[in-house]
Amino acid sequence: MAGFKSIRFTRYAGPWYNRIHSIAVQLFLLFFISIIVPVLIGGYISYEKSARMIEEQVSNVASLTIKQVSDKLNFIFKGLDNTSMRLLSNQSIHEALKGDDDAAFAIKKNKTAKDFILSLIMNSPEIMDIYILDINKKNSVVSSDFQGVINPWEADWYKQVVKADGRTVWFGLTNISYLKGTDMGIPVFGLGRLVKDVDTGKSIGVMFIEVRGKVLTDALADIQFGQTGNTFVVDQNNRLSYHNDPALFGKPSDLILPAHTQVMKRDGQDMLVIPAALDNDWRVAGVVPIQELVADSIEIRDLTVWIALASVLVAVVMGYYVAHRIGRPLVHLSKLMKKSEAGDLTVRASMVGRNEIGQLGQSFNKMIRQIDVLIHRIAEEEAEKKKAEIRALRYQINPHFLYNTLNSIRWMAKLQRTEDVANAISALVYLLEASLERSGSFVPLGEELDLLEKYMIIQQFRYNDGITLDVRCPPELKELPIPRMLLQPIVENAIFHGIAPKEDNGLIQVSVQRDGPNAVIDIRDDGIGIEAHKIPQLLAGQGRTSKSGMTRIGLLHVHQTLQLYYGNPYGVQVSSSEQQGTHVRLTFPMNRGDEHVQSAVGR
């Protein structure tokens, strides 16, 4: 019998497996090899040739561009160098630096030199300031404006110029003035040279020309190498004299520039670096990603990829109908099962044909319907259970409430306070009518507070107005729905077990406030309080004592009612100090809680 079953399985499953899977794979491989491979090979060869061609062309253009940039910068530097030579060769500047014993004559020489400097500045708008300092610090400083310059003889630029011994020293772009040491708000750069006596060759001064950086940034701003390439200038120490990012001025370059055009790695990318030397020993370079050089050839590559993808799509579509004839319904059914596992019992399988998959879909739908019915039945049973628990709590609290209230009326009757007895009974009738739940299990908070006022009428008759009730509730919270007769048991316990035993007047304060999504009701009394070791027992349903501030029956009823309606995170908190009073806090959400339970209890 077992052999017979095995033979039937082989004859049934084998042909289906071969027709669905083997044929689909063969068709896919056939189209892939015959269409995709030739297209990819041809596209790859075309892409490589076009990439090399375009790279060479762009490289030539980039080299020509960097040559033009270097010529433009050399022209700028040459003009500034010529200006420095004019300053060095000016006789009035030499005389001003050498000084004179005659103070008036020295001032005149200094003025002549300063006028010459000012004329140079006026004729060279790129120059911001020119400073010529006496190297011996004895004679006057010749400058366009020396105000704000603090001890330039100690500055780094001064020391570098002196060390160069007559050679021009160039200083790169920065927003900080070399001369004044303050933020200029614009980039500046400069050059300095040592001034020597023509006759003796002795150093007599230091010259510094501070130049507006705009002359460099304008020359380099329009130079763009590709979309993400950039141009930068470094000094003889490989520090950035210019960069597109001003924050990098003066910082070491992350590239060591090669002697000639070269491909280098930068941030994980292949970059084409085109360097050029400048006449002032600086170097300018253009950097462009290799990827951008072959951007045009990418169109050929993209076309090849699209053709390959189209070919793959054709092969996939050819095998899709057969290979997924069974697979797709099963995948769909698997997704429906996952949704049902997540709790969505509204899902239904759409494949309900006569074949095996259709029968599987019908069985799935039947199973989901049965689970849905079972869950609803369990939910109804849970609701009935909660309803019974809440009613049991109410049946427990009502005799307790009647006992205390009738006991108060009995004491007034013994004292022959007939009118007070009549008024107390009227208030009791009102309270009993409110507890009948004719309008449902929930009432507005404002109505519940009115019931407290009615209840206090009875107690004030007994205690001769010795107990005061102070209620504070914002008007917008008076429409908040809460379980019926929620506050009365706590106020009742506050009176009989908190205030009454101290044989003195008492105060009960009820305050309502909102705390985020929750409502908080605080009930405080100034009674005798509760012993600290008994507080944890109150909400755990343990311990009975009439000497505590607020005892078990009322508190436990309110606590369990809140948890049945709203869940375990909510309920009652109790704190107390002996001979000072008790504080009870009720916390519950602003919404209606378990609507299903409430509707069941209301029926």
Disulfide bonds with the S-S distance in Angstrom:
none
